[in-house]
């Protein structure tokens, strides 16, 4: 089910603040933007980190996680330069954090 409370609250707030029907329309548009997650920061989006859609199945999420962690796992970069090893550790930590967030959100613990 899609969210709609942002549109309703935006319409009411816009109408009351501007005291004009155009204010309601502007508030409705802003509420729609919030409901559609236009203002979401993509860097913090766990699904974007794993490269899957929000409606991906659990199997697809597991496969994406395993594919990514196999590519950047620090153990695979044992002979690499310290800078590359540090980048791999940060990327692996981001991938693990994103995977844990998705699993917690979906109740798979």
Biotite code that builds the C-alpha atoms (Angstrom):
import biotite.structure as struc

atoms = struc.array([
    struc.Atom([0.000, 0.000, 0.000], chain_id="A", res_id=1, res_name="UNK", atom_name="CA", element="C"),
    struc.Atom([1.364, 3.376, -0.943], chain_id="A", res_id=2, res_name="UNK", atom_name="CA", element="C"),
    struc.Atom([1.614, 6.148, 1.586], chain_id="A", res_id=3, res_name="UNK", atom_name="CA", element="C"),
    struc.Atom([-0.740, 9.084, 1.235], chain_id="A", res_id=4, res_name="UNK", atom_name="CA", element="C"),
    struc.Atom([-0.545, 10.931, 4.524], chain_id="A", res_id=5, res_name="UNK", atom_name="CA", element="C"),
    struc.Atom([2.092, 13.312, 3.139], chain_id="A", res_id=6, res_name="UNK", atom_name="CA", element="C"),
    struc.Atom([-0.308, 14.474, 0.446], chain_id="A", res_id=7, res_name="UNK", atom_name="CA", element="C"),
    struc.Atom([-3.141, 15.005, 2.929], chain_id="A", res_id=8, res_name="UNK", atom_name="CA", element="C"),
    struc.Atom([-1.005, 16.822, 5.479], chain_id="A", res_id=9, res_name="UNK", atom_name="CA", element="C"),
    struc.Atom([0.727, 18.835, 2.747], chain_id="A", res_id=10, res_name="UNK", atom_name="CA", element="C"),
    struc.Atom([-2.600, 19.950, 1.282], chain_id="A", res_id=11, res_name="UNK", atom_name="CA", element="C"),
    struc.Atom([-3.949, 21.020, 4.677], chain_id="A", res_id=12, res_name="UNK", atom_name="CA", element="C"),
    struc.Atom([-0.738, 22.792, 5.693], chain_id="A", res_id=13, res_name="UNK", atom_name="CA", element="C"),
    struc.Atom([-0.427, 24.550, 2.331], chain_id="A", res_id=14, res_name="UNK", atom_name="CA", element="C"),
    struc.Atom([-4.022, 25.721, 2.424], chain_id="A", res_id=15, res_name="UNK", atom_name="CA", element="C"),
    struc.Atom([-3.727, 27.006, 5.998], chain_id="A", res_id=16, res_name="UNK", atom_name="CA", element="C"),
    struc.Atom([-0.373, 28.702, 5.509], chain_id="A", res_id=17, res_name="UNK", atom_name="CA", element="C"),
    struc.Atom([-1.187, 30.478, 2.260], chain_id="A", res_id=18, res_name="UNK", atom_name="CA", element="C"),
    struc.Atom([-4.962, 30.912, 2.847], chain_id="A", res_id=19, res_name="UNK", atom_name="CA", element="C"),
    struc.Atom([-5.530, 30.212, -0.836], chain_id="A", res_id=20, res_name="UNK", atom_name="CA", element="C"),
    struc.Atom([-6.395, 27.133, -2.911], chain_id="A", res_id=21, res_name="UNK", atom_name="CA", element="C"),
    struc.Atom([-3.043, 27.447, -4.690], chain_id="A", res_id=22, res_name="UNK", atom_name="CA", element="C"),
    struc.Atom([-1.366, 26.881, -1.310], chain_id="A", res_id=23, res_name="UNK", atom_name="CA", element="C"),
    struc.Atom([-3.218, 23.602, -1.023], chain_id="A", res_id=24, res_name="UNK", atom_name="CA", element="C"),
    struc.Atom([-1.969, 22.585, -4.455], chain_id="A", res_id=25, res_name="UNK", atom_name="CA", element="C"),
    struc.Atom([1.623, 23.466, -3.589], chain_id="A", res_id=26, res_name="UNK", atom_name="CA", element="C"),
    struc.Atom([1.323, 21.564, -0.291], chain_id="A", res_id=27, res_name="UNK", atom_name="CA", element="C"),
    struc.Atom([-0.139, 18.594, -2.170], chain_id="A", res_id=28, res_name="UNK", atom_name="CA", element="C"),
    struc.Atom([2.851, 18.543, -4.529], chain_id="A", res_id=29, res_name="UNK", atom_name="CA", element="C"),
    struc.Atom([5.327, 18.735, -1.666], chain_id="A", res_id=30, res_name="UNK", atom_name="CA", element="C"),
    struc.Atom([3.456, 15.974, 0.169], chain_id="A", res_id=31, res_name="UNK", atom_name="CA", element="C"),
    struc.Atom([3.579, 13.818, -2.956], chain_id="A", res_id=32, res_name="UNK", atom_name="CA", element="C"),
    struc.Atom([7.347, 14.332, -3.133], chain_id="A", res_id=33, res_name="UNK", atom_name="CA", element="C"),
    struc.Atom([7.729, 13.105, 0.448], chain_id="A", res_id=34, res_name="UNK", atom_name="CA", element="C"),
    struc.Atom([5.429, 10.132, -0.131], chain_id="A", res_id=35, res_name="UNK", atom_name="CA", element="C"),
    struc.Atom([7.421, 9.149, -3.221], chain_id="A", res_id=36, res_name="UNK", atom_name="CA", element="C"),
    struc.Atom([10.748, 9.387, -1.334], chain_id="A", res_id=37, res_name="UNK", atom_name="CA", element="C"),
    struc.Atom([12.166, 12.052, -3.617], chain_id="A", res_id=38, res_name="UNK", atom_name="CA", element="C"),
    struc.Atom([14.119, 13.491, -0.702], chain_id="A", res_id=39, res_name="UNK", atom_name="CA", element="C"),
    struc.Atom([15.631, 10.188, 0.424], chain_id="A", res_id=40, res_name="UNK", atom_name="CA", element="C"),
    struc.Atom([19.402, 10.071, 0.484], chain_id="A", res_id=41, res_name="UNK", atom_name="CA", element="C"),
    struc.Atom([20.462, 7.242, -1.822], chain_id="A", res_id=42, res_name="UNK", atom_name="CA", element="C"),
    struc.Atom([23.724, 6.631, 0.042], chain_id="A", res_id=43, res_name="UNK", atom_name="CA", element="C"),
    struc.Atom([21.804, 5.451, 3.101], chain_id="A", res_id=44, res_name="UNK", atom_name="CA", element="C"),
    struc.Atom([19.471, 3.235, 1.110], chain_id="A", res_id=45, res_name="UNK", atom_name="CA", element="C"),
    struc.Atom([20.338, -0.371, 1.885], chain_id="A", res_id=46, res_name="UNK", atom_name="CA", element="C"),
    struc.Atom([18.715, -1.624, -1.307], chain_id="A", res_id=47, res_name="UNK", atom_name="CA", element="C"),
    struc.Atom([20.827, 0.730, -3.435], chain_id="A", res_id=48, res_name="UNK", atom_name="CA", element="C"),
    struc.Atom([24.005, -0.469, -1.720], chain_id="A", res_id=49, res_name="UNK", atom_name="CA", element="C"),
    struc.Atom([23.194, -4.064, -2.681], chain_id="A", res_id=50, res_name="UNK", atom_name="CA", element="C"),
    struc.Atom([21.973, -3.030, -6.119], chain_id="A", res_id=51, res_name="UNK", atom_name="CA", element="C"),
    struc.Atom([18.499, -4.567, -5.839], chain_id="A", res_id=52, res_name="UNK", atom_name="CA", element="C"),
    struc.Atom([14.979, -3.176, -6.082], chain_id="A", res_id=53, res_name="UNK", atom_name="CA", element="C"),
    struc.Atom([12.823, -2.664, -3.003], chain_id="A", res_id=54, res_name="UNK", atom_name="CA", element="C"),
    struc.Atom([10.467, -5.414, -4.117], chain_id="A", res_id=55, res_name="UNK", atom_name="CA", element="C"),
    struc.Atom([13.260, -7.964, -4.628], chain_id="A", res_id=56, res_name="UNK", atom_name="CA", element="C"),
    struc.Atom([12.751, -11.387, -3.117], chain_id="A", res_id=57, res_name="UNK", atom_name="CA", element="C"),
    struc.Atom([14.807, -12.646, -0.203], chain_id="A", res_id=58, res_name="UNK", atom_name="CA", element="C"),
    struc.Atom([16.665, -15.012, -2.523], chain_id="A", res_id=59, res_name="UNK", atom_name="CA", element="C"),
    struc.Atom([17.630, -12.147, -4.858], chain_id="A", res_id=60, res_name="UNK", atom_name="CA", element="C"),
    struc.Atom([18.864, -10.113, -1.894], chain_id="A", res_id=61, res_name="UNK", atom_name="CA", element="C"),
    struc.Atom([20.929, -13.033, -0.593], chain_id="A", res_id=62, res_name="UNK", atom_name="CA", element="C"),
    struc.Atom([22.467, -13.621, -4.019], chain_id="A", res_id=63, res_name="UNK", atom_name="CA", element="C"),
    struc.Atom([23.312, -9.922, -4.454], chain_id="A", res_id=64, res_name="UNK", atom_name="CA", element="C"),
    struc.Atom([24.900, -9.837, -0.999], chain_id="A", res_id=65, res_name="UNK", atom_name="CA", element="C"),
    struc.Atom([27.005, -12.932, -1.630], chain_id="A", res_id=66, res_name="UNK", atom_name="CA", element="C"),
    struc.Atom([28.111, -11.691, -5.059], chain_id="A", res_id=67, res_name="UNK", atom_name="CA", element="C"),
    struc.Atom([29.177, -8.284, -3.718], chain_id="A", res_id=68, res_name="UNK", atom_name="CA", element="C"),
    struc.Atom([30.893, -9.545, -0.588], chain_id="A", res_id=69, res_name="UNK", atom_name="CA", element="C"),
    struc.Atom([32.811, -12.113, -2.642], chain_id="A", res_id=70, res_name="UNK", atom_name="CA", element="C"),
    struc.Atom([34.136, -9.298, -4.847], chain_id="A", res_id=71, res_name="UNK", atom_name="CA", element="C"),
    struc.Atom([35.300, -6.951, -2.098], chain_id="A", res_id=72, res_name="UNK", atom_name="CA", element="C"),
    struc.Atom([36.065, -9.187, 0.873], chain_id="A", res_id=73, res_name="UNK", atom_name="CA", element="C"),
    struc.Atom([39.326, -8.020, 2.490], chain_id="A", res_id=74, res_name="UNK", atom_name="CA", element="C"),
    struc.Atom([40.684, -11.581, 2.653], chain_id="A", res_id=75, res_name="UNK", atom_name="CA", element="C"),
    struc.Atom([40.735, -11.704, -1.140], chain_id="A", res_id=76, res_name="UNK", atom_name="CA", element="C"),
    struc.Atom([42.933, -8.585, -1.178], chain_id="A", res_id=77, res_name="UNK", atom_name="CA", element="C"),
    struc.Atom([45.629, -9.912, 1.138], chain_id="A", res_id=78, res_name="UNK", atom_name="CA", element="C"),
    struc.Atom([48.546, -8.852, -1.084], chain_id="A", res_id=79, res_name="UNK", atom_name="CA", element="C"),
    struc.Atom([47.079, -5.512, -2.154], chain_id="A", res_id=80, res_name="UNK", atom_name="CA", element="C"),
    struc.Atom([48.280, -2.051, -1.211], chain_id="A", res_id=81, res_name="UNK", atom_name="CA", element="C"),
    struc.Atom([47.177, -0.756, 2.209], chain_id="A", res_id=82, res_name="UNK", atom_name="CA", element="C"),
    struc.Atom([44.950, 1.880, 0.585], chain_id="A", res_id=83, res_name="UNK", atom_name="CA", element="C"),
    struc.Atom([43.096, -0.743, -1.456], chain_id="A", res_id=84, res_name="UNK", atom_name="CA", element="C"),
    struc.Atom([42.754, -2.989, 1.571], chain_id="A", res_id=85, res_name="UNK", atom_name="CA", element="C"),
    struc.Atom([41.249, -0.120, 3.579], chain_id="A", res_id=86, res_name="UNK", atom_name="CA", element="C"),
    struc.Atom([38.773, 0.673, 0.778], chain_id="A", res_id=87, res_name="UNK", atom_name="CA", element="C"),
    struc.Atom([37.793, -2.993, 0.594], chain_id="A", res_id=88, res_name="UNK", atom_name="CA", element="C"),
    struc.Atom([37.205, -3.083, 4.348], chain_id="A", res_id=89, res_name="UNK", atom_name="CA", element="C"),
    struc.Atom([34.980, 0.010, 4.207], chain_id="A", res_id=90, res_name="UNK", atom_name="CA", element="C"),
    struc.Atom([33.007, -1.329, 1.244], chain_id="A", res_id=91, res_name="UNK", atom_name="CA", element="C"),
    struc.Atom([32.569, -4.740, 2.917], chain_id="A", res_id=92, res_name="UNK", atom_name="CA", element="C"),
    struc.Atom([31.365, -3.016, 6.099], chain_id="A", res_id=93, res_name="UNK", atom_name="CA", element="C"),
    struc.Atom([28.823, -0.982, 4.065], chain_id="A", res_id=94, res_name="UNK", atom_name="CA", element="C"),
    struc.Atom([27.561, -4.114, 2.326], chain_id="A", res_id=95, res_name="UNK", atom_name="CA", element="C"),
    struc.Atom([27.248, -6.004, 5.628], chain_id="A", res_id=96, res_name="UNK", atom_name="CA", element="C"),
    struc.Atom([25.441, -3.075, 7.251], chain_id="A", res_id=97, res_name="UNK", atom_name="CA", element="C"),
    struc.Atom([22.989, -2.798, 4.349], chain_id="A", res_id=98, res_name="UNK", atom_name="CA", element="C"),
    struc.Atom([22.305, -6.540, 4.353], chain_id="A", res_id=99, res_name="UNK", atom_name="CA", element="C"),
    struc.Atom([21.710, -6.524, 8.120], chain_id="A", res_id=100, res_name="UNK", atom_name="CA", element="C"),
    struc.Atom([19.308, -3.567, 7.803], chain_id="A", res_id=101, res_name="UNK", atom_name="CA", element="C"),
    struc.Atom([17.274, -5.323, 5.130], chain_id="A", res_id=102, res_name="UNK", atom_name="CA", element="C"),
    struc.Atom([17.156, -8.578, 7.100], chain_id="A", res_id=103, res_name="UNK", atom_name="CA", element="C"),
    struc.Atom([16.088, -6.755, 10.251], chain_id="A", res_id=104, res_name="UNK", atom_name="CA", element="C"),
    struc.Atom([13.432, -4.804, 8.361], chain_id="A", res_id=105, res_name="UNK", atom_name="CA", element="C"),
    struc.Atom([12.023, -7.980, 6.820], chain_id="A", res_id=106, res_name="UNK", atom_name="CA", element="C"),
    struc.Atom([12.139, -9.828, 10.143], chain_id="A", res_id=107, res_name="UNK", atom_name="CA", element="C"),
    struc.Atom([14.547, -12.578, 9.120], chain_id="A", res_id=108, res_name="UNK", atom_name="CA", element="C"),
    struc.Atom([16.694, -12.771, 12.224], chain_id="A", res_id=109, res_name="UNK", atom_name="CA", element="C"),
])
